[in-house]
Amino acid sequence: MKIPFGKKSRTKVLAEILRKSWHFLAGLILITGYSLLALYFSKEIALFACIAVLLAAMEFEHIRLSYRPRVLQAIDVLFRKKEFNHPSSMLSFVISFILIFAVFKHEIAFAAAMMMIVGDSFSAAFGMLFGEKKIRGSKTYVGTFFGLAANLVVGYFALNGVFMLFIPMALTATIIEVLTNKIDDNLTVPIATAFVGQMLMILLKITVL
């Protein structure tokens, strides 16, 4: 399938895919590291390590934004234009990651975080490559469809096929991602998704085996 992009558009698409790939990889490293620490040590130690990551990320952002060292200018492609003079979305994701794993049950937080990582990546990639008709802002029907499909698959495996949990959570993640505009969706999506999952687990007395 030929993608009808001009030279400038193609460069923009490649830059966005590279940025999303970095967020995808960083998110997987964070969630894998947390899960291993929680499994072999304790939840408290895992959260403490995540706080250390957050502090390191904050210091990185301070250096990047305040001093603009040349060595960091080489990775400008990983940031959107609005992030050249403002903190990047990775800070929001780490903050929301810590919050959901501190407050919600592990399986709910894990599913919500994975939906943010995988669903957002699929939505952005397919939306940029094949999306034409817009739903709202830069969100396309194609990107939203593939984002929802990815969320459903991730939720199915993360929650052992408990459809009364993973379907509402996948829908929540997709809808919130579409509706979020002024606030970073790295904050809104995982928090709202985990909240819905935890609420359903409590109200319906669902247990994930």
N, C-alpha and C positions, 0 to 999 in steps of 0.2 A: 504494500500500500504506500503510495507516494505521498509525502507530507508537503503540502503547498506552502513552503515558507521561503521568504526572501533571505538574503544574506544576513541582514540585521536581525530578523526574527529568529533565524536558526541559531545565531549566537546567543540570543536571549533565552531560547529554549534550552540549549545546552548548559548555560550557566545555571538555570533554575533546576535542571535535573542533577547537576553536580552538587548544588546546595542541598537539595532534598536527599541525595545519596549520603552526604556527610551527616545530616540530621538523623537519617535512618541508622547509619552505622554507630553514631555516638549514642543514640537512644538504646540500641541493642546492647552496647557495651555497658551502659549504665544499669539497665534492667538485669543483665546477666550477672554483673558484679554484685548488685544488691542481693539477688536471689541466692547466690553462692554464699555470701557472708551470713545471710539470715539462716540458711540451711546448716552451715557448719559451725556457726558461732551463735549469734542471737540477733533479734530484730533491732535491739538497741545499738549494737555495734554496726550493723548494716546502715542504719539511719545516720549514725555518727560519721561513717565514711562518706555518705552522701552530702552531709553538711560540709565536710572537708572539700568535696568536689565543688560544691556551690561557692565556697570561699575562694577557691582557686580560680573558678570561672569569673567571679566578681573582680578579682585582682587582674586577670587577663583583660577583661573589658575596660577596667580603669586605665591600664597601660595602653591598650589599643586606641581608646578614645581621647586620652589626654596627651599622649606623646607621639602617636602615629609612627612608630619605628618602621624603618624600611623593610625589615625582615617580615613584619606582619602585613605590610601592604601587598605582599605577594599572594595573600589568601583573601584579598578583597572580594574575589569572585564568589566566596562562600557567604557573602552578606548582601542583603538587599540595599538599595540606595538609601532608604530611610534608616538603615542600621549603621551607616557610615558615621553618623553623629549621635547615635542613640544606642543603648544596650541591645544586643541581639536577642532573638527569640529563644536561644538555648537557655538563658537565665530563667525565663518564664517556665520552660519545660522542667528544669531541675527543681524549681520551687514547687510546681504542681506535683511533680513526682514524689518529692519528700512528703508533701501534705497528704496525698492519697494513701501512701503506704503507711504513714503514721496514724491515720484516722480509720481507714477502712480495712476490711478483711483482705488478706494477702491475695486470694484468688480474684476478688473483685478489682483490687488495685492493679494487679497484673494484667487482667483483661483490658481495663480502661487504658493503661499505659501502652499496651501493644496496639490497641485500636488507634491511639494517637500516632504512634510511630508508623505502623503499616498502612492504615487507612488514609492518613494524610499524604503519605508518599505516593500511593496508588492514585489518589484523587488528583494530586498535582501533576504527576507524570502523564496520565491519560488525558487529563483536561488540557494540558499544554500541547500535547501531540495531536490529539484528535478532536478536542472540544471546540465547537463553533458557537452554538446557541447558549447564551448565558441565562442562568437562573437569577443571580443577584451579584452585582459587582463583577469580579473576575471568576466567579464560580460557574462552571458549565454543567450541563446535564450529563455529558459523558463522564467527566471527572467525578461528579457526585455518585453516579451509578457504580463506577468501579471502586470508589471509596467505600460505598455501602457494602458491595460484594466482599471486599477485603475485610471489612469489619465483621461481617457475618462469619466468614471462614475463621478468622482469628478468634472470635468469641466462641465458636463451636468447639475448637480445640482447647482453648484456655479454660473453658467452663464445663468441660466434659459433656458437651451436647445438651446441657440444661436449657431448653429453648425458651423457658419462661424468664430466663435471665439474659442470655446472649442476644436474643432478638431485640428486646427493648433497649438494651445497652448499645447495640449496633445502630439502631435507629436514632437514639439520642446523640451518639457521637457524630453521625452524619448530619442531622438537623442542626445541631449547635455549630458545627463547622461551617455550614452554609450561612447561618444567621449572624455569626460573629463577624464584626467589621472593625470597630474602633479598638476593641480589646483583643489582645493576643490570644488566638485560639489554642495555643499551647497551655494556656491557663484554663480557659473555659471548657474545652472538650473533655480532658481527662477528669476534671473535678465534677462536672455535671454527669458524665457517664458513670463514674464510680458512685456518685450519690444515688442515682436511679437504681443501679444494681444492688447497693446495700439496702435501700428502702424496700425493694421487692423481696430481697432475701429475708428481711425482718417481717414484713407484712404477710408474706406467703409461707413463711417458715421453710424456706428452701435450703437444702444442704447440698453442697458440691462435693462429691466423693472423689 
